[in-house]
Amino acid sequence: MSELRYHPFLDTWVITATHRQDRTFHPPADYCPLCPTKPGGFPTEIPLPEYDIVVFENKFPSLSPNPPEPAVSGTDLVPIRPSHGVCEVVCYSQNHHATFATLPDEQVRKLTRVWRDRYVDLSTRNGIEYVFIFENKGKEIGVTLSHPHGQIYAYPFVPPVLATELASERRYQAEHGRSLWSDWLAEEMAGPRVVAESETFVAVVPKFARYPYEIWVVAKGDLPTLASMSDEQLDDLAAMLLKVTRGYDRLFGFSLPYIMSMHQHASSRFHVEFYPPYRTADKLKYLAGSEAGAGAFINDTLPEDSAARLRECMS
């Protein structure tokens, strides 16, 4: 059962998805549902003996093109509606033991084109308001499958963090007659928090970073979405994402978990936000009372110090 329930205090929608309790949880490598199906072997989600990159609809979706009717009726105060949308899985490689950072450069260049293709397709479907591409990496994040993969959610509404971001951009433009992205990025690029730069993108620890080693990969120019990027710009994006993820792996000497969150909208600036959960090599940054209950983040580090350390890891 999956449905959308309106949260009147936060002006957003909550997705219920009870069937996700039954999803596969860290199976042995021989029974990974994201590996190819070998002749005579365990049948996986991918009925091929080998593959390059694969996209398919999630077996345990939070949103679906033909959702069931809600379990209960809504009211004027708390409307309830079917959980219309799409949830896709993107398998980066058939290599079960790979990570994004260890993929060949050419493989990630292919992946950026897959992302662009899926964004264009999903964003033009009826009822879709926001297409969100992301990756959860590591058990610390809550990942249930270790095979290298990401996900794409096509929402029938704009999720609250993204809605707030867009509203802030519109308000700044109305008040100042300039782009919030352009003004902020000019300030950051003149400061000590840039960790890597290319022709099209810059990677920066924001002055307002909420996580100790948070990084934003931001388009330098007015590139709103993947759909607006040329093949050369996609290649540049692939190189920058690899630089960031490989730098993360050098930070503490192990394959660093993270959330990779891709923000894009026709009226915004394309950027990718990374949130690693570690604050030291052996301590996690938990979202506790202030963060989870009040939404006020407490960063245990100075972004300038984090940027200096990450810059060394990426040099």
Phi, psi and omega in degrees: 000131178217139181201170177250127178240128185283135178257099188291338181280329179253000177054050177209181182248140174254133179264123170265139183209075188294331182292344181289347175298336185265006184290157184298138184234106176043065178286164172300154183303328180291346182237028180288124181287354180256359174278163174296155174273110181280148179306124180076003183261190180297125180287122182258187177289348184240099187281051180226147180287341175201158178205169179259286172229138183230139173236132176210161180288137182301136179289335179237068188281146170279334180227147181213153181297330180233073186286157176288165174290147180301153182288330180228164180273145176275178177230176176297326181284317181233083177295151175228134180219164179300149183274066180289140178155197180219138172234117181243152174252135177243110178273117186288331187197156175280350180286108184299330188264004178282165167229171178306316185294333182264000178292147173300149181306317182297326180295321180287327174298320175297318182299320179297327177287325174297315177303314181298316179301313181292322179298314181298316181295307187291323184289344180261004180280148180299136175084358181266127182254334182206132177252120187242115178258132183206165173224131169257120182240124172104146178299329181297335179275341183104015181294137181259348178227130184272350179301139183296114182201161173230185182222161175226124175248128173253105187271149173272012176208167176269117182300154192300318180297317181289325177295319178296318179301312181295320179296320178296320178296316180294320181295318180296318179298319180292323183279327188244346181072016181224167180279129175300320181297314182296315181294317181294316184292324177298320178293317181293319183290344176268359185249191187265012188255004175286130181250338178198154182211144175226188182296323187255333189230157173227139177253128187218144167274110185300148176304331182258023184308136180266332178254149184305322182236038177293137176228139171247129171259115191238137174293133181290324181255188184278070174257109185279324187214171174300327182297336182270000185265141172282169177299322180295321178291325175296320177297320178295321176297315179302315181296320181290319179295323176292320178299317181293310184292324177290325174295320176303319182293335177277343187303306181244003178084015173217166182292106190283127172292158177192166162253128174252120189236116184262118181254125179204141181198149184302334182254017186233196178241128180297133173202159180237126181254133177248131178235094174282143184275353183269138172256336168221180182297337183229018179227133179268152172267099181276145172271099185256212190306307184295319182285306185284324184272325184245346182077013179257108183282146175240116180265128183277000183228166170270128179306327180295320179291318178298318181297319180298318180291318180292326179299320177296322181291338184256357182281000000 
